Amino acid sequence: MAEVVIYTRPGCGYCTRAKQLLTSKGSEFTEYNIWSKDEYMSDMRKRTGGANTVPQIFINGDHIGGSDDLSMLDRAGHLDALLNQNPS
């Protein structure tokens, strides 16, 4: 299974939607609440090139984007393949 990282914040509907989609695919993920530690926000910004919005999702280190991007990958039939890849 792929290594999935998601940066979130409490009360974010898009974050909830993205996590529900990942869970429905049987994917485990590491979640970083950007409000719990300043370093999580800083790390997210570095990894995304400056994004300030959540969620921000990474699969095997590749930046996927946000909830809408994750949903588009699923609708296009590409998400399952990404989630089934082993980390390199």
Contact map, one row per residue, 1 for C-alpha under 8 A:
1110000000000000000000000010000000000000000000000000000000000000000000000000000000111110
1111000000000000000000000010000000000000000000000000000000110000000000000000000001111110
1111100000000000000000000001100000000000000000000000000000111000000000000000000000100110
0111110000000000000000000011110000000000000000000000000011111000000000000000000000100000
0011111000000000000000000000111100000000000000000000000011100000000000000000000000000000
0001111100000000000000000000111100000000000000000000001111000000000000000000000000000000
0000111110000000000000000000001111000001000100000000011110000000000000000000000000000000
0000011111010010000000000000001111000000000000000000011100000000000000000000000000000000
0000001111110010000000000000000011100000000000000000011000000000000000000000000000000000
0000000111110000000000000000000010100000000000000000000000000000000000000000000000000000
0000000011111000000000000000000000000000000000000000000000000000000000000000000000000000
0000000111111111000000000000000000000000000000000000010000000000000000000000000000000000
0000000000111111100000000000000000000000000000000000000000000000000000000000000000000000
0000000000011111110000000000000000000000000000000000011000000000001000000000000000000000
0000000110011111111000000000000000000000000000000000011000000000001000000000000000000000
0000000000011111111100000000000000000000000000000000000000000000000000000000000000000000
0000000000001111111110000000000000000000000000000000000000000000001000000000000000000000
0000000000000111111111000000000000000000000000000000001000000000011001100000000000000000
0000000000000011111111100000000000000000000000000000000000000000000000000000000000000000
0000000000000001111111110000000000000000000000000000000000000000000000000000000000000000
0000000000000000111111111000000000000000000000000000000000000000000000100000000000000000
0000000000000000011111111111100000000000000000000000000000000000000000000000000000000000
0000000000000000001111111111000000000000000000000000000000000000000000000000000000000000
0000000000000000000111111110000000000000000000000000000000000000000000000000000000000000
0000000000000000000011111110000000000000000000000000000000000000000000000000000100000000
0000000000000000000001111111000000000000000000000000000000000000000000000000000000000000
1101000000000000000001111111100000000000000000000000000000000000000000000000000000100000
0011000000000000000001100111110000000000000000000000000000000000000000000000000000000000
0011110000000000000001000011111000000000000000000000000000000000000000000000000000000000
0001110000000000000000000001111100000000000000000000000000000000000000000000000000000000
0000111100000000000000000000111110000000000000000000000000000000000000000000000000000000
0000111100000000000000000000011111000001000000000000000000000000000000000000000000000000
0000001111000000000000000000001111111001000000000000000000000000000000000000000000000000
0000001110000000000000000000000111111111100000000000000000000000000000000000000000000000
0000000011000000000000000000000011111101100000000000000000000000000000000000000000000000
0000000000000000000000000000000011111101000000000000000000000000000000000000000000000000
0000000000000000000000000000000011111111100000000000000000000000000000000000000000000000
0000000000000000000000000000000001111111110000000000000000000000000000000000000000000000
0000000000000000000000000000000001001111111000000000000000000000000000000000000000000000
0000001000000000000000000000000111111111111100000000000000000000000000000000000000000000
0000000000000000000000000000000001101111111110000000000000000000000000000000000000000000
0000000000000000000000000000000000000111111111000000000000000000000000000000000000000000
0000000000000000000000000000000000000011111111100000000000000000000000000000000000000000
0000001000000000000000000000000000000001111111110110000100000000000000000000000000000000
0000000000000000000000000000000000000000111111111111000000000000000000000000000000000000
0000000000000000000000000000000000000000011111111100000000000000000000000000000000000000
0000000000000000000000000000000000000000001111111100000000000010000000000000000000000000
0000000000000000000000000000000000000000000111111110000100000010000000000000000000000000
0000000000000000000000000000000000000000000011111110000000000000000000000000000000000000
0000000000000000000000000000000000000000000111111111000000000000000000000000000000000000
0000000000000000000000000000000000000000000110011111100000000000000000000000000000000000
0000000000000000000000000000000000000000000010000111110000000000000000000000000000000000
0000000000000000000000000000000000000000000000000011111100000000000000000000000000000000
0000001110010110000000000000000000000000000000000001111100000000010000000000000000000000
0000011110000110010000000000000000000000000000000000111110000000111000000000000000000000
0000011100000000000000000000000000000000000100010000111111000011111000000000000000000000
0001111000000000000000000000000000000000000000000000001111100011111001000000000000000000
0001110000000000000000000000000000000000000000000000000111111111100000000000000000000000
0111100000000000000000000000000000000000000000000000000011111111000000000000000001100000
0111000000000000000000000000000000000000000000000000000001111100000000000000000000000111
0011000000000000000000000000000000000000000000000000000001111110000000000000000000000000
0000000000000000000000000000000000000000000000000000000001111111000000000000000000000000
0000000000000000000000000000000000000000000000110000000111101111100000000000000000000000
0000000000000000000000000000000000000000000000000000000111100111110011000000000000000000
0000000000000000000000000000000000000000000000000000001111000011111111000000000000000000
0000000000000000010000000000000000000000000000000000011110000001111111000000000000000000
0000000000000110110000000000000000000000000000000000001110000000111111100000000000000000
0000000000000000000000000000000000000000000000000000000000000000111111110000000000000000
0000000000000000000000000000000000000000000000000000000000000001111111111000000000000000
0000000000000000010000000000000000000000000000000000000010000001111111111100001000000000
0000000000000000010010000000000000000000000000000000000000000000001111111110000000000000
0000000000000000000000000000000000000000000000000000000000000000000111111111000000000000
0000000000000000000000000000000000000000000000000000000000000000000011111111111000000000
0000000000000000000000000000000000000000000000000000000000000000000001111111111100000000
0000000000000000000000000000000000000000000000000000000000000000000000111111110000000000
0000000000000000000000000000000000000000000000000000000000000000000000011111111000000000
0000000000000000000000000000000000000000000000000000000000000000000000001111111100000000
0000000000000000000000000000000000000000000000000000000000000000000000001111111111000000
0000000000000000000000000000000000000000000000000000000000000000000001001101111111100000
0000000000000000000000001000000000000000000000000000000000000000000000000100111111110000
0000000000000000000000000000000000000000000000000000000000000000000000000000011111111000
0100000000000000000000000000000000000000000000000000000000100000000000000000011111111000
1111000000000000000000000010000000000000000000000000000000100000000000000000001111111000
1100000000000000000000000000000000000000000000000000000000000000000000000000000111111100
1100000000000000000000000000000000000000000000000000000000000000000000000000000011111110
1110000000000000000000000000000000000000000000000000000000010000000000000000000000011111
1110000000000000000000000000000000000000000000000000000000010000000000000000000000001111
0000000000000000000000000000000000000000000000000000000000010000000000000000000000000111
